């Protein structure tokens, strides 16, 4: 994970105080795979994957109040995207203002109005699913359930969760299996997948994360490989906003995670004059993704500082199309 100092991160957002349950639940159903609809695709029509927009790419203008998170579907449509990936924490103030149900009603209506597919929800700030404290871990599972319900209501196929709570490998592995299995079993009754992103520390140890997936052994629990985010340790033990002092091998990690992947995140930071990302080889990564047989959405998550949010999103999309069309 490569985040610059003073970068606002998802986990720095205020904890959410949300409704415990939602209306409009559907009957039990089999777990949904990413939906393979053409939607409003244009430039990405001939690629082996579809391109979605991760809301975190627009987090800076949204946090600064320059863009309303409720307009996410509209903005994505205007930028030519057929799928969108929500960030739970960007709706904190809206939920406190009204209710989660009201927010979800609006988001669903706008996604339908602008003909974009709701792909997944990235969930943060709901407790540590890998903590060694059993009561806290179980509470984290309960806290995440409302987002499973939210994903079902929005017709997403997945929620993305984090695995934090312990830095001891064996304890982390056992705790993660327990937390994910409990949440995954609930999510299976709603037709929703639970995905783990390599998001720093032991969650970025792909080999260990694969052992967790094998231990959970549920068809609706999988991974969300991120092109970046392979920092295992930061200076002074900080979780975010400090120099990374140990990283997991990027390409090896993506390859190890892909057999369990139900979503993929195209992280980007900076670009050179030729339009290439300066910290990673997009074509090499996309070949790994294609070789794994993945054909779903790849979500753009721009986190750079040298371009505006929109410029970074456009640069990332162009690079995905350029390199993806060669495969």
JOWO-V34059 format. One line per field, one symbol per residue. ss: DSSP state (@ for helix, = for strand, . for the rest). phi: phi as a letter, one per 20 degrees, with the letter a starting at -180 (. if undefined). burial: # if it has 9 or more other ideal C-beta (glycine too) atoms within 8 Angstrom, else .. A space follows every 50 residues. Layout:
# JOWO-V34059
ss: ???
phi: ???
burial: ???
This chain:
# JOWO-V34059
ss: .........@@@..............................@@@@...= ====@@@@@@@@@.....@@@@@@@@@@....=====@@@@@@@@@@..@ @@@@@@@@@@@@@...======...........@@@@@@@@@@@@@@@@@ @@@@...====.......@@@@@@@@@@@@@@@@@@@@....=====... @@@@.@@@@@@@@@@@....======....====@@@......====..@ @@@@@@@@..========..=.....=....@@@@@@@@@@.....==== ==......@@@@@@@@@@@@@@@@...
phi: .cdfgmffdgfeffgeddfebcemfefgbffeegfeefldfcfegeffcd dddefffdffffffnebegfegffffffenedbccedgffdgfffffcaf gfgfgffffffffeldefeacedcmdoefdfeegffffffgfffffffff fffemfebddddcdpbdegffgfffffffffffffffffdmdedddefco lffeefffffffgffflcfddbdcfdgdmdfebdgmmfeclbffdbcegg ffffffegfdfcacdefbcccefenefedbeffffffffffenfcefdef cecfdecfgffffffffffffffffed
burial: ##....#..##.#..#..#..#........##.#....###..#..#.## #########.##....#.#########.#.############.##....# #.##.###.##..#.#################...######.######## ####.###########....###.##############.########### ######.######.##.#.#############.#.....###.#..##.# ########.############...#.#..#.#########.#.#.##### ####..#.#..#############..#
